[in-house]
Amino acid sequence: MRKWTLPLLSLIVLAGCTSVSKDECLQANWQGIGYKHGADGTEYHDGLDALSQCGEYGVSADIAEYKVGYDLGLAVYCEPENGFTLGIQGVSYNGVCNSTAFRKAWQEGNDRYQVQQRLAYIDDRIDDIDRRLKDIRAELNSNQLDNGQQKELYRERKDLEHERKDLRKERALLPLLNKLPSVEISSQW
């Protein structure tokens, strides 16, 4: 069996709201709807709320069948590999999995996501600092400043250069955090 469906599951999770269409209610595949909700990582009570929409179409959901499907789907969602995938994509942990392995894998993925986000912030901030330093140089070379304005620009330049130096050090160290051991994701053909 190929484990290529995990990235697809995370995209489904990102899609958002849980609902049941009129056709789904009328076709009454409660186990299939439950499976889909479980595989999407939908919280059980949210799934039940979605099923309550079927009442608008005069259909009563079979909660027992829904629960069977939901549990099967949730088992797929709660695989550690999926937890890692969700974490590295920055998807919040919603607590539907009672698996320590899933939670640990999600945390590892999320830690890596946080490092990547911090690196992006640092790069953006350094670019901002470089632009401001260029502007300060131009202002100082303009000879249109009084002594107080010059002192203020020199102080700002010094502060920005210090901040840039610290950010560069941090940026150099952050990739080391990304070299932590990772979850092994295997493909079976």
PyMOL commands that set and color helices and strands:
alter all, ss='L'
color gray80, all
select helices_A, chain A and resi 5-15+22-27+30-40+44-57+63-77+80-88+100-141+147-177
alter helices_A, ss='H'
color red, helices_A
deselect
rebuild
show_as cartoon
